[in-house]
Amino acid sequence: MRVQAWIDEQAESGDLAEPASCKMIRQLHLGFYEEAPDELLRVKGKTVEFLMQPGEWRTSPEHDVVVGRHVPPSSNVVAAFMQRFEQRYSFAHLGKGARILAIPAAHHRFNYVHPFPDGNGRVSRLMSHAMAHKAGIAAHGLWSVSRGLARGLESRGEYKQMMDLADTPCKGDLDGRGNLSQGALEEFTLWFLRICIDQVQFMTDMFDLTSLSDRYQRFVIRHESLKPESAKLLLEALMRGEFERGEAPRITGLPERTARRVLNDVVEQGLLASRTPKGPVSLRFPADVLDEIFPKLYPLS
């Protein structure tokens, strides 16, 4: 959650690096294991045991592992594989549609290479989260790739099954140009995208944004501490994203002093806020009102 929040902050500020770059991937691994105790860094195999170095590729034979039926590339070629991975899945040369398709393809191929001794699954989910931001479909955390992969479409075991399917070797000249089956990767990609759509739809249903304006109006009516004109301010922020404080008289139709008092009441309730004391205000969702504003997401107790 901490590293995912950092990705969100980087995306918000416009400083998010290329998610498929070797530098970024190693940074994600390093960030995930930051300050981890030795017991979480200790990797135990059947015949070897060693301390993993966060952010470092597999580089020696003792780092070689078997993941289920999958035998990842040997440690001595991991660096070369990851250089090729960066070239193939960097967004700089991809259009918008290709960037979306690259997310599931990169997710599988990263795990196929298995560049770190441990933590690859977590890093791949963080990388996919960052790629969604770069592709313009992340919705600032309102839906989650990781949650969808964990739940699947019909069962929680789907993710491992589909990852295993995408490991299928090439079945002939018409099944891609590499060692792995292009058809199997296409099936995985379609499943992955259906997962994304399912999560977007799930969160859309939970937030029920189409009736949010009605819920705000009912909220104001139920709370006597708020003037009826408060609803106009909330709906303005809902429609526009934010508005200047000086617009309150126009929005509410009230005299300036009265409108300012109504705005202050809404701000004191935590329903509107700004980054600076005199800056434009936008919607906020304090914990004590969530069950009224989003009853499906936070059911009334």
N, C-alpha and C positions, 0 to 999 in steps of 0.2 A: 504493500500500500504506500509506503514511503517513497519508493522509487517511482511508482506510477504517478504519485502526486508531483514528483519532480519533473517527470515527462510532461504532465499537464501544464506546469508552470513554464517550462521551456517553450512549449507550443504557444501558450498565451502571450509570451513576450516576443515571439518570433525568433527565438534563439535555438530552436530544436535542430540538432544536427541530423545528418543523413542516417536514418535508422539502420540501414543495412551495411553501413561502413564498419570496418574492423574496429576502428577507434571507438565508435559508439557502442558496439556490441560488448567490447571489453569493459567499457565504462559501466554498462548496465550490470554486468557480472560483478564488477568491483563494488558497485553501489549496493547490490543486493547483499553481498557478504561483508559489508563494511562493519567492522568491530565485532564480527562473529567470533565466538570462542573456538578454541582448537577442536573441540568435540564435533562441531558442525562442519569443520574443514577437513576432518579426517576421513579419508576414503579407504574403505576396506574391500579388498577383493579376495578371491579364494586363496591366493598365494602371496599377495602383496598388501601393504598398508603404507599410506603416505599422507602428508598434509598438503592439501590443495592450496595453490597460490591464487587468490581472487584476481580475476582479470587476465589470467595467463592461459594460453592455449595448452592443449595436450602436447607434450614435446618429447616424451620418453616412453619406451616400451611398457613401463609399469603403469602408464596412464591409459593404456589400451583396455577397452571394456567391451562387453557384449550386452546389448539392451534387448531383452526378449529373444526373438529370432534374428535380430539385426546385429550385424558386425560392422561397426563404423570404420571409416578409413583409418589406416595406421597413423599413429601420432606424428611420424616423420613427414607426412604430407598434409597435415591439418592446415598449416600456414598457407600453403599454396591453394588448397581448396577454398579457404576463406577469402583469399585475394580474388579468386574467380567469383566467389559468391558476391562480394562487394561490387565487382564489375557488372554482374548480371542483374542484380536487384536494386542497385542505386536508382533513385527516382529522377536524377538529372536528365536522363535520356528517354524517359517514359512519359506518355500522355496520361490524361486523367483515368481513362478506362484501364489502361495497362497497369497503372499504379494500384488500382483496386485488385486486379487479378494477381499482381505480384505479392500481395500480402499472404494469401494461403500458400502459394508456391514457395515463397521464401520461408514460411513457417515450417513446412515439411523438410525442405532441403537443408535448412539449418540444423534441424534435429537429426537428419540423416548423417551429416558430417560429425555432429556431436563434438564440437570443438573443445569443450571444457570437460575435465574429469567428472564434474557433477554440476547440477544446477541448470542444465541446458533447457529443460522444459520451462522453468520459470523465466529464463532469459528470453526464450522464444515468444512467450506470451507478452512480456514487456516490449519486445521488439515489434510484435504485431500491433500492440497498443500505440506505439510511437508511429508506426507506418500508417495506421488509420488516421492519426492526426495529420500527417504529411499528405495523405490522399484526400483530405477534406471531408472525411465521414465519421470523425470521432465523436462529434456532438458534445465535446467537453465533459466526458465522463457520464453522460446520461444513459449510455448503454455500454456493455462490457463484452469484449471478445472472450476474455478468460472465463466469465460466468457461463457463456454459451458453450464453450468447449467442455467445461466441466459437466454441464447438464445434458448435452447432446440434444437431438431432436426427439428421440423416443426413449433413450436409455443413457445412463452415465457411462456405459462401456463403449459407446460409439467412437469416441475420440481415439482410443487405442486401436480399435478395429480399422478405422480409416487411415490412421498413420501407418499401420502395418500394410494395408492395401497399397498405399503409395510407395512402399518399399519394393513393390513387385518389379522384377527384372524386365527389361525390354523383351517383347514377344515377337519381334521380327522387324523387317525393314519399314513397315507401315506403322510402327508403334514408337516413333520418335527417333532421335539421332544419338541419344546417350545410352548409358548402361541401364537406366531405369525406364519403366513403362510410362509413356506420355499419356496413354489412356487412363491409367490408374491415377496419375497426378490430376488429370481433368476431373475424374470422379471426386477426388479429395477436394479439389477447388470448388466444385459445385456444392458439395456438402458444407464446406466452410462458409461459403457465401450465404447458403440457406440458414446456417446458424446465425450469421450476422443479422439477416433479415428478421429471423425469429426473435432475436433479442431486441431489435428496434421496435418490432410490433408489440412485444411484451411490455416494454417500458412506455410505449405510446398508450397502451391500454391502462397501465397503472397510473400514469399522470393524467389521462383523460383531458388533454389540453383543450379540446373543442368546447367543453363546458366550464373551463376554468373561470371565465368572466362571470358566469352565473354564480359560481361558488364564492367568488370575491364579494359580489353584491349581497349574497345571503350572509356572509361573514360580517359585513359592516352592519347589517340590520340587527344581527344577534348581539353585537357588542355596543352597548349604549355609550361607551366612552368615545366612540368614533362618530363623527358627524356623517350624515348621509352623503355629503359631497366627497367624503374620503374615497368612496368607490370609484369616482371619476378619476382621481389621481392614480389609483391602483390599475385601472383599466388602461389609462394612458401609458403607464410604464409597461404594461403587458403588451400593448400594441407596438410601441415605439422602441422599447428596450430601455430608454432613459429619457429624461427631460430636465431642462434647467429649472432651478427652484423659482426663478422669476416668472415662470409660466403658470404657476399655481392659480393666480386670479383668472386667467383666460380659461383654464381647464375646468375650474369649479364654478365659474360664473359669480364668484363672491368678491366683495371688496378686498383690496390688497391685504390689509391687516388681518381680516378674518380668514382669508385664504392661507396666509402664512401660518396662522394658528392651527388650521386644519392640517396643513402639511406637517407641522411640527408634531401634532398628535400621532400621525401615521408613522413618522420617523421614530418617535419614542416607543411605539409598539413594536418596532423592529421590522415592519413590513416594507419600508423603503429605507435606503441608505445610500451614501456616496463615499467615494474614496477619500475625498477632502471635505473639510467643513462647509465649504461653499460650492462644491462641485455638483454636477448633475446627479440626480437620484435615479436608482433602478430598484427592481424588486429584490427582496430578501425573503428568506423562509425560515423564521425562527422556529426552534424545536417545539415550542408550546402551542403552535398553531397548525403544525403539519397535518394532524389528524383531521382538521376541518378543511384545509385547502386541498389536501390529497388523500381523501378517505380510502381509496383503493390501495395506495402505497403504504399508508399508515392507518390501518383500520381503527375505528373508535373502540376503546377498551370498555 
